[in-house]
């Protein structure tokens, strides 16, 4: 019985440690790269404003550009195809002074470049929800540094099975302990 308990605990420890993964380098997000949707300017940094600008950008076809309401929009360099894209809704958070962020489960990543309230461009990447881990928007665009990163549209990410494996190991361990103390 003691041997069963030791084996059970060793299995549970192995399962727990198998969930520990090495930290991979962040996925680089660049102008024209994978996931790139387009850009707009200017941006005052308000998340509601940013969601509205993304939704206007979503109406432009691939490789199109134009202006509306005093804003300039461009899908030049995007490989994502033509609309429709889902509307961006208010973000869960906006982070300033960061170079990378965990974007697991989000559809949109917006990176604002330049200082001040209305200066600079904002680059937008879409369909990040399929990627798990950190993303790192390019550090500079059009001679402006990265001001902040905003994430939009949280979607649920299915569990990879680790929770069930750990739960199963715990139940086996409890069963072995129960048998041991009943005998």
N, C-alpha and C positions, 0 to 999 in steps of 0.2 A: 504494500500500500504506500509506503514511503517513497518507493521508486516511482510509482504512478504520479504522486504529488510533485516530485522533482521534475519529471518529464513534462507534466502539465505546466508548471511554472516556467520551465525553459522555453516551451512552445509559446506561451503568452508573451514572454520577454522578446522572443524572436519576432513575433507578430508586431509588437509595439515598435521595435527598432526598425522593422521593414518600412514603417510609415515615415521614417526620417529620410529626407532626400537631400542631396547636395544642392546648394544654392547655385543655380545656373545664372549666367550673365543675363542682364535684361535684354529683351527683344528691342532692337533699335527701330524707332519710328522716324522715317525720313520723308522729305518731299519726294513724291513720285514713287515711293517704295510700297511694299505690301501694306494693305489696309488703308492707304492714303485716299481720302475722299476729296479734299480740296481745301481752299482757304478763303478767308474774307478779311476785310479791314474797313474801318477801324474797329476796335474793341474796347469798351470801357471797363471790362473786367467783371461786370455784374452777371451772375450765373443765369438769371432769367433772360437777360439780353443775349447771352451766348447761345442758349437753347433756341431762341427765336432766330438768330442768324444761321445756326446749323440747319434749321427747318427751311429757310429760304435757299440755302446752298443745296439742299436735297432736291430742289425742283430743277436744278440745272442738269443738262445732259453731260455725259462724259466728254471731256475736252472742250467744254463751252465756258465762256466767261461773260461777265456783264456787270452792270451796276443798277441798283434800285434803291431809292430812298436815301441817297447819299453814301451808300455802302458799295464796295467793290467785291465781287464774288468770282471765284475761278475754280473750275474742275480740271484745268489743264494739268496733265501729269498723273491723273487718276486712272487706275486700271480696273475700277470696280463696276464699270458698266453704267447703264442709265437707270433713272428712278423707276419705280418707287423705292424709297428707303423709309424706315419707320421714323416717326417724329421723335426728336430729342425732347425729353421732359426734364424738369428740374433735377439737378445733380444731387447726389448724396453728400458730396464734399468737393472742395476746391483746395488744392495745396499750393502754397507759394514757396519759393526758394528751395525747390527739389529738382533733382535731375532724373529720377526714376520713381515709379509708383506701381504698386500691385494692382493690375487692372483686371484681375480674374472676375469674370461674371458681368462685365460692363460692355455695352455695345459701342459707345463713342468715347474717344479720348480727344480732348482739345488742349492744345498748347498755345499760350499767348506769348508773343514776342514783343519786346519793347517796353519802355517805361511810360509813366504818365497815365492819365485816364483814358485817352482815346488814341494813343500812338500804336503803331506796329500792326503786324499781321497776327491772325490766329490760324494755325493749321489744324485740320480735323482728320482723324482716322476712324474708320468704321469697321464693324464686325470683329471687334476685339474679343467679344464674348466667347469665341471658340478657342482663344488662347488662354493658357493658365500660367500666371506668374507676373513678374515685373516687366514693364515696358519703359523705354527711355526715349522720349522725343529728342530730336536733334537739339544740340545746345544753342545754336544760333540760326537765325533766318533773316535774310535781307539786312545784314549788319546789325541786328538786334538780338540781345540775349534773351533766354527763356525767362519769362516773368512768373508764370504759374501754369499748373496742369489742372484741368477739370474733367471729371468722369461723369458720363450720362448713361441712363437706361440700365439699371441693374436688372439682370436676369438670373434665374436660378441655375446653378451648376449642379449636375447630378453627382452624387457621392461616388467615388471611385471604388467602393467595396471595402475599404480599410475599416470602416466603422463596423460592418457586419463581421469581418474577420476578428476584430478585437472583442466584439460582443460574444461571438462563438467561443473564443479562447477563454473568456471569463466564465461562461456557463460551464464549460468542461471542467475548469478549475473548481468551481463551486460544487459541481457534482462529485468530483473526486474527494473534496474535503467532507462533503456530507456522508459519502460512503465510509470514509475513514472513521469518522466520529460515531457513526451508527453501529459499527462492528464491535 
